[in-house]
């Protein structure tokens, strides 16, 4: 029981740590947003006409199953992806804010202090939510973080915490089957996850 609880705590801490590194701050002070929007425009017969680009919409083929077991596996994967996808989206958004806040800070000591403060804030906000994630969901989260940020989790840890820390968490994660160096392959081994993400974005599931 003690060993099981220790592994459970380690798994939870890995997920919280990964989410922290990718999300940065839980809240960022911002000025009041500007009124209206700014867009490109063209001149047609003396009139200024705004130009807008319509967001890409990807279509997926109907899902068919060869067996009941395959349907059950798919349903479980859908549930897991829907559970962690919002965290991956949050990671992409907050990582940009995180970088903006740290960019002007030149002092290594001040940067380290800021990172520690961010970590405390994120732990306080997300610990209870992340605690409920399963190992399977954690593996999907690692994949989707690469999808949304463009960087494997290992590279993100290395950037913000250094090579030694990245190596430590890679070893710790391997206990649960995590490979923090793994990259997302939407047209390969992660094709089913990609299909589910597209369906989520299209509002079909």
Secondary structure, 3 states (H helix, E strand, C coil): CHHHHHHHHHHHHHHHHHHHHHHCCCCCCCCCCCCCCCCCEEEECCEEEECCCCCCCCCCCCCCCCCHHHHHHHHHHHHHHHHHHHHHHHHHHHHHHHHHHHHCCCCHHHHHHHHHHHHHHHHHHHHHHHHCCCHHHHHHHHHHHHHHHCCCHHHHHHHHHCHHHHHHHHHHHHCCCCCCCCCCCCCCCCHHHHHHHHHHHHCCC
